[in-house]
Amino acid sequence: MIQLYKMAWRDLGRNRRRTFFSMLALAFGVALLLFMASFVAGEMRGALQSAIKLQSGHLQVRAASYNEDKTSLKWEDLIENPDALAAQIAARPEVQAATPRLYATGIVVAGDTSTGVRVIGIDPASAASAPFRDGMVSGDYLTTDDRGGLLMGKTLAGKLKLAPGDTINLLVNTSNGDVDQQSFVIRGLYSTGTPGYDESTIFLPLAKAQAIARAEKHASVIFILLKDQDQTDAVAAALAPAYQVKTYIQLNALLSEWEQFANAYMYIFYLIVLGITATVIINTLVMSVFERTREIGILAAMGMKGGRIMAMFFAESSLLAVGGIAIGVVLGSLLSAYVQRYGFFIGEMGITGILIGERIYTYLTLNDIVTLTIMAFVITLLAALYPAWLAAKMEPVEALHSGK
Amino acid sequence: MRLYLRLAWRNLWRHRRRTVIVAVAIGGTLALMMWYDGLVSGFNEAIYGNAIRVLGGNIQIHAAGYGAEVEQLPLLPLANDQALVQAAQAQPQVQAAARRINTGGMATTREGAFGVTIVGVEPDQELPVSLVAQKVSAGRYLAADDQDMVYIGHGLATAMGVGIGDRFTLAGRDTHQQMRSRTMTVVGIYDLGMPDIEKRNIYITLSEAQSLYGLEGQVTEIAISLKQVGEEPAVMNALRPSLAGAEIVSWQTSFPELEQALATKGGAMNVFSVIMMVIVGIGILNLLLMAIYERTREIGILGALGLKPHQISILFVLEGVLMGVVGVAVGVALGLLINGVLGQVGLDYSQFSNITSYMALISGRVYPTWGVEKLPQRTLTVLVITTLAALYPACEAAQREPAEALHYV
């Protein structure tokens, strides 16, 4: 075995330039795929983290009959005395923050234009509101007892040509099925770096939102962030009997569907790109078989079995694979480490169904590296099959008499 | 030159196996690109095709300034709407020209609230051309003299839990920024098989929209339906003189986010294809380097016969280019095959219909086109990279000393 590898190593060394280029081709392929994988993983991870931070939390507690597709404000569908419940949940050791939120549907009217928005009543002081507080780009943040101000996303303000201090008309649905309107002053603009969210969400202090939606002392959900994401199921189980509890996984089902879909496409890409690198390896090995026709003849004449001759070529391709993959993993990791640090600007894609940030940070997982390494290795070995078979089926006598 | 071509072509096929493998690699790369291009234009066709049939009209005319705020559906009245309708109807390619009011609103019941787009329509004009008007699944379409009647989608009816004869509150705003809400009765329900579109668009009569939203006798849009897709530019040009400042657009320019998304993805795909071609290029480089060693003696003979070094290098560059050409041929064949099959079968994207507003227009399957839209560019990329890959071996070949090369065994 070791002897085979020794021979393979020497054979590769005989034409260093060719060996180097073959490895380089494989390395480019691996690096490209690794970068793509880390890009997709980063996109998905970013989207999930944004969703947890902004939209779903780790857990949501709701009234048993609440249906999130309808944004109902009927009192039966809401949580009564949410402050007490939130305080009780927040007292649990695993919980980082628990805060009541009220969801309503609204229309912002400004000048000639109007646009549909989601109106969210939040507790401005809660730790769970940090993304909005920290994301303030101009104007002032909300205060708990503000009765005439709201917080608007930077993207939406840009589209409606509004600035802090401007007055808008806000139409909001109410618990009795009607619509109410009131004018509000824009206190400030926030940005979460997720244009799809910023252009469709407006914040009011919870008490004001309850007043305009006629849902006093009620909230749609208790929004819960945990200290450790892995404890989600345990906490959900502890809260479950009394209320409808949803975990971030249930609340982001679309995202995981999208991820599966993206991964399926990734595997097709893996196969195609590695298939193309395989052709480079096949050609290299085929050439090396024909250069060494005489040698193979000698080896066979000396009693080397076809199987061992094949094994020699497999050894050669596995050495190529190891070298190429190693270079590729290093190249790919460097590239994705750079983008992980500085991000990749994709701008606004009009995606509102899932929260894709305007800047994507790659995320390289060990899992991707291992999967890709194994796949690249197997495909490169398979690439040796044809050249090895060509070598093994040579007739020793004829091979000995061949030109070189 | 023809002699070089002949020589290069012969050299190319001296090692059939190698050439075929390289051609397959080039072909595979090109086929992948064609598949992607086909999918993108399939997407475009599905979205724009449905936009015309569902949202109505190949061409829209709006007041000046509307386009900049198109997502917010501004209530900007068109100044000379009657004259424009007549001008449009005078065009032979035009099937119908319908006046409309589009505005954002909210449909609410005690069960919940839904943001909607309210479209005020002239039922008589819309009925022959609008798919929405034809796909009645319960009740009936609007009639010109309906009062407080609303025509909604199956998706919205299900979500709100309302049926024919049920009532809900429809809130909107008028031109003075004041809220206008009215209790409406569901007169009909349409079913397009596109739940997200059905949830979003609801229809009332134009006269009702005019009185509700403070636009007496005015409209915000003229939607022009053509007899055939593809005649948009001609009709748009014919209508330009009568516009008097109004904006005219076709659907191709109506989804700015779609353009942006496609541009970003397309850019990434271009980089991707170049890297893949570089990998293939390395294969070609390797192959030609080998060929030089094999043909050392030949090169010596050519040199001895009086071929200049640069002439020898032309021979090798040509060989690389020809390899690219063969690869392109293989790729086109493979690409057409893949897209031909997928064009029949289609790809299912329906589960992602609510990710973006334009995705909602995809009614189930997307059928890729042949993917030849960008073929010239793709071919050029392949040829440039194969040529570059051949340059280094070609220089190497040219540097051989004829006398030494001749003595090489």
HADDOCK unambig.tbl for C-alpha pairs under 7 A between the chains (distance, minus, plus):
assign (segid A and resid 18 and name CA) (segid B and resid 286 and name CA) 5.90 0.50 0.50
assign (segid A and resid 21 and name CA) (segid B and resid 282 and name CA) 6.38 0.50 0.50
assign (segid A and resid 21 and name CA) (segid B and resid 286 and name CA) 6.90 0.50 0.50
assign (segid A and resid 25 and name CA) (segid B and resid 279 and name CA) 4.93 0.50 0.50
assign (segid A and resid 25 and name CA) (segid B and resid 282 and name CA) 6.14 0.50 0.50
assign (segid A and resid 28 and name CA) (segid B and resid 279 and name CA) 6.72 0.50 0.50
assign (segid A and resid 70 and name CA) (segid B and resid 111 and name CA) 6.77 0.50 0.50
assign (segid A and resid 70 and name CA) (segid B and resid 112 and name CA) 4.75 0.50 0.50
assign (segid A and resid 70 and name CA) (segid B and resid 113 and name CA) 6.15 0.50 0.50
assign (segid A and resid 70 and name CA) (segid B and resid 159 and name CA) 6.97 0.50 0.50
assign (segid A and resid 71 and name CA) (segid B and resid 112 and name CA) 5.11 0.50 0.50
assign (segid A and resid 71 and name CA) (segid B and resid 113 and name CA) 6.14 0.50 0.50
assign (segid A and resid 72 and name CA) (segid B and resid 110 and name CA) 6.88 0.50 0.50
assign (segid A and resid 72 and name CA) (segid B and resid 111 and name CA) 5.12 0.50 0.50
assign (segid A and resid 72 and name CA) (segid B and resid 112 and name CA) 3.74 0.50 0.50
assign (segid A and resid 72 and name CA) (segid B and resid 113 and name CA) 6.67 0.50 0.50
assign (segid A and resid 73 and name CA) (segid B and resid 112 and name CA) 6.37 0.50 0.50
assign (segid A and resid 74 and name CA) (segid B and resid 110 and name CA) 6.20 0.50 0.50
assign (segid A and resid 74 and name CA) (segid B and resid 111 and name CA) 6.79 0.50 0.50
assign (segid A and resid 105 and name CA) (segid B and resid 113 and name CA) 6.01 0.50 0.50
assign (segid A and resid 105 and name CA) (segid B and resid 114 and name CA) 6.72 0.50 0.50
assign (segid A and resid 105 and name CA) (segid B and resid 115 and name CA) 6.89 0.50 0.50
assign (segid A and resid 107 and name CA) (segid B and resid 105 and name CA) 7.00 0.50 0.50
assign (segid A and resid 109 and name CA) (segid B and resid 177 and name CA) 6.29 0.50 0.50
assign (segid A and resid 111 and name CA) (segid B and resid 177 and name CA) 6.65 0.50 0.50
assign (segid A and resid 112 and name CA) (segid B and resid 74 and name CA) 5.08 0.50 0.50
assign (segid A and resid 112 and name CA) (segid B and resid 75 and name CA) 5.50 0.50 0.50
assign (segid A and resid 112 and name CA) (segid B and resid 76 and name CA) 6.81 0.50 0.50
assign (segid A and resid 112 and name CA) (segid B and resid 175 and name CA) 6.71 0.50 0.50
assign (segid A and resid 113 and name CA) (segid B and resid 72 and name CA) 5.44 0.50 0.50
assign (segid A and resid 113 and name CA) (segid B and resid 73 and name CA) 6.22 0.50 0.50
assign (segid A and resid 113 and name CA) (segid B and resid 74 and name CA) 4.25 0.50 0.50
assign (segid A and resid 113 and name CA) (segid B and resid 75 and name CA) 6.60 0.50 0.50
assign (segid A and resid 114 and name CA) (segid B and resid 72 and name CA) 5.34 0.50 0.50
assign (segid A and resid 114 and name CA) (segid B and resid 73 and name CA) 6.75 0.50 0.50
assign (segid A and resid 114 and name CA) (segid B and resid 74 and name CA) 6.67 0.50 0.50
assign (segid A and resid 114 and name CA) (segid B and resid 104 and name CA) 6.28 0.50 0.50
assign (segid A and resid 115 and name CA) (segid B and resid 72 and name CA) 5.13 0.50 0.50
assign (segid A and resid 115 and name CA) (segid B and resid 104 and name CA) 6.14 0.50 0.50
assign (segid A and resid 116 and name CA) (segid B and resid 104 and name CA) 6.73 0.50 0.50
assign (segid A and resid 116 and name CA) (segid B and resid 115 and name CA) 5.68 0.50 0.50
assign (segid A and resid 173 and name CA) (segid B and resid 108 and name CA) 6.82 0.50 0.50
assign (segid A and resid 173 and name CA) (segid B and resid 113 and name CA) 6.38 0.50 0.50
assign (segid A and resid 175 and name CA) (segid B and resid 110 and name CA) 6.40 0.50 0.50
assign (segid A and resid 176 and name CA) (segid B and resid 110 and name CA) 5.47 0.50 0.50
assign (segid A and resid 177 and name CA) (segid B and resid 108 and name CA) 5.70 0.50 0.50
assign (segid A and resid 177 and name CA) (segid B and resid 109 and name CA) 4.39 0.50 0.50
assign (segid A and resid 177 and name CA) (segid B and resid 110 and name CA) 3.88 0.50 0.50
assign (segid A and resid 178 and name CA) (segid B and resid 108 and name CA) 6.58 0.50 0.50
assign (segid A and resid 178 and name CA) (segid B and resid 169 and name CA) 6.54 0.50 0.50
assign (segid A and resid 179 and name CA) (segid B and resid 171 and name CA) 6.74 0.50 0.50
assign (segid A and resid 181 and name CA) (segid B and resid 179 and name CA) 6.78 0.50 0.50
assign (segid A and resid 276 and name CA) (segid B and resid 25 and name CA) 5.29 0.50 0.50
assign (segid A and resid 276 and name CA) (segid B and resid 280 and name CA) 6.99 0.50 0.50
assign (segid A and resid 277 and name CA) (segid B and resid 279 and name CA) 6.61 0.50 0.50
assign (segid A and resid 279 and name CA) (segid B and resid 21 and name CA) 6.22 0.50 0.50
assign (segid A and resid 279 and name CA) (segid B and resid 22 and name CA) 6.86 0.50 0.50
assign (segid A and resid 279 and name CA) (segid B and resid 25 and name CA) 6.30 0.50 0.50
assign (segid A and resid 280 and name CA) (segid B and resid 283 and name CA) 4.77 0.50 0.50
assign (segid A and resid 283 and name CA) (segid B and resid 18 and name CA) 6.01 0.50 0.50
assign (segid A and resid 346 and name CA) (segid B and resid 264 and name CA) 6.87 0.50 0.50
assign (segid A and resid 349 and name CA) (segid B and resid 257 and name CA) 5.30 0.50 0.50
assign (segid A and resid 349 and name CA) (segid B and resid 260 and name CA) 6.12 0.50 0.50
assign (segid A and resid 349 and name CA) (segid B and resid 261 and name CA) 5.11 0.50 0.50
assign (segid A and resid 350 and name CA) (segid B and resid 257 and name CA) 5.04 0.50 0.50
assign (segid A and resid 350 and name CA) (segid B and resid 356 and name CA) 6.13 0.50 0.50
assign (segid A and resid 351 and name CA) (segid B and resid 355 and name CA) 5.87 0.50 0.50
assign (segid A and resid 351 and name CA) (segid B and resid 356 and name CA) 4.79 0.50 0.50
assign (segid A and resid 352 and name CA) (segid B and resid 355 and name CA) 5.82 0.50 0.50
assign (segid A and resid 352 and name CA) (segid B and resid 356 and name CA) 5.64 0.50 0.50
assign (segid A and resid 353 and name CA) (segid B and resid 354 and name CA) 5.73 0.50 0.50
assign (segid A and resid 353 and name CA) (segid B and resid 355 and name CA) 3.71 0.50 0.50
assign (segid A and resid 353 and name CA) (segid B and resid 356 and name CA) 6.00 0.50 0.50
assign (segid A and resid 354 and name CA) (segid B and resid 355 and name CA) 6.23 0.50 0.50
